[in-house]
Amino acid sequence: MQIKKKEVQNKIYLGAMEVFKENGYSGATMKAISRKSKVPIGNIYRYYENKEILFDEIVFELYSSLKYNHIHEKLEKLSSKCDKEPKIFLNNYITLATSKPMEFSILFDSSSGTKYDNFLDELVEIRGEKYLKYKRKNNVKYENIDEDFIMILMKSSITSIVDICKKYSSNEKLLRYYLIKFDCFFRSGISDKFKEVNFHTKD
């Protein structure tokens, strides 16, 4: 009986992922999930009271893991030297994106109308604030660069990491390669170029 219950839940889970990916959270309905999963809608309601709870079931573990990854990221001094292997922070992205590619895409592309709607901005804020604290603590200074611009760069970096993960989640080798390349480009670009460019500062 327990095995049967797990099988039904798995069918609902897989069907719901397809519906959320195709239609987004706002466009998804329990009827559509029933059709896609081939599970009677009455049975679905036995397991999930509404589509919000079902959406949580799909993305919450990934959401929690990504947020934890950002909160516990260890920042290092920027350098023009490129790494041959991804740092722990990027390695965690690789693991999560390749193990849960559909959930990854749903979380970032299909969550409009849910409590996860602004998750990307949340990650940017976590990393940005962490970097600004690191910058102040270690007296890191870039000529004519203000903190608002640094936050814009953080948003660009996280958006790019997420986009790379979505694009190459089915090929771990390529995903690893492009994340290392991006990290090298981003970190060395900041390290080497900021002092060479005369940016306008705020009044």
Secondary structure as UniProt FT lines:
FT   HELIX           2..27
FT   HELIX           30..37
FT   HELIX           41..47
FT   HELIX           51..71
FT   HELIX           88..99
FT   HELIX           101..109
FT   TURN            112..113
FT   TURN            115..118
FT   HELIX           119..137
FT   TURN            138..139
FT   TURN            143..144
FT   HELIX           147..168
FT   TURN            169..170
FT   HELIX           172..193
FT   HELIX           194..196
//
